[in-house]
Amino acid sequence: MSLVHGLKLKVVAEGVETHEQLEFLKSIGCDEYQGYYFGAALCADDLAKLIRCQPIDPEARIPQSEMERTHSKLSAYRRR
């Protein structure tokens, strides 16, 4: 993390599958995350269906800063 951040780059963790993994990555300063914890990979057609059918809940308890840190934004809304 120090090396990458020293180079002014961001660290993206792939393959996050559990809450414990996510918490560990947060604790060591990882910038972004993706993996099955947030949702399975989707083909383009399924993603389009998800976007059309999944209303974003304005009462969602996901901090905006966390939503900006994950590649799986739609899945994070669906998961909660």
C-alpha positions in Angstrom: 0.0 0.0 0.0 2.8 2.4 0.9 4.6 1.9 -2.3 1.6 2.3 -4.5 0.3 5.3 -2.6 3.8 6.8 -2.7 3.5 6.6 -6.5 0.2 8.5 -6.3 -1.7 5.5 -7.5 -4.8 3.7 -6.2 -5.0 0.1 -4.9 -7.9 -2.0 -6.2 -8.5 -5.3 -4.4 -10.1 -7.9 -6.6 -11.8 -11.1 -5.3 -13.3 -9.7 -2.1 -15.7 -12.4 -0.9 -16.3 -11.8 2.8 -17.0 -8.9 5.2 -13.8 -9.8 7.1 -11.7 -9.4 3.9 -13.4 -6.1 3.2 -12.7 -4.8 6.7 -9.0 -5.9 6.5 -8.5 -4.2 3.2 -10.1 -1.0 4.6 -7.8 -1.2 7.7 -4.7 -1.3 5.5 -5.7 1.6 3.3 -7.0 -0.1 0.2 -8.7 2.4 -2.1 -11.3 0.4 -4.0 -12.7 -3.1 -3.9 -14.6 -5.6 -6.1 -15.7 -9.1 -5.9 -18.5 -11.5 -5.1 -19.1 -9.8 -1.7 -20.7 -7.0 -3.7 -22.3 -9.1 -6.4 -21.5 -11.6 -9.1 -20.2 -10.5 -12.5 -23.0 -9.7 -14.9 -23.2 -9.8 -18.7 -24.2 -6.6 -20.4 -27.9 -7.6 -20.9 -28.2 -8.5 -17.2 -26.6 -5.3 -16.1 -29.0 -3.3 -18.3 -32.0 -5.2 -16.7 -30.6 -4.5 -13.2 -30.3 -0.8 -14.0 -33.8 -0.6 -15.4 -35.4 -2.6 -12.6 -33.5 -1.7 -9.5 -34.5 1.6 -7.9 -31.9 3.2 -5.8 -33.1 3.6 -2.3 -32.5 7.1 -1.0 -32.7 5.7 2.5 -29.8 3.2 1.9 -27.4 3.1 4.8 -24.3 3.1 2.6 -22.1 6.2 3.1 -21.5 8.1 -0.1 -17.8 7.8 0.5 -18.1 4.0 0.5 -20.1 4.0 -2.7 -17.4 6.0 -4.4 -14.8 3.5 -3.3 -16.4 0.4 -4.8 -16.7 -0.7 -8.4 -19.9 -2.6 -7.5 -22.1 0.4 -6.8 -25.4 -1.2 -8.0 -24.7 -4.5 -6.3 -23.9 -2.7 -3.0 -27.4 -1.1 -3.1 -29.0 -4.4 -3.9 -27.1 -6.3 -1.1 -28.3 -4.1 1.7 
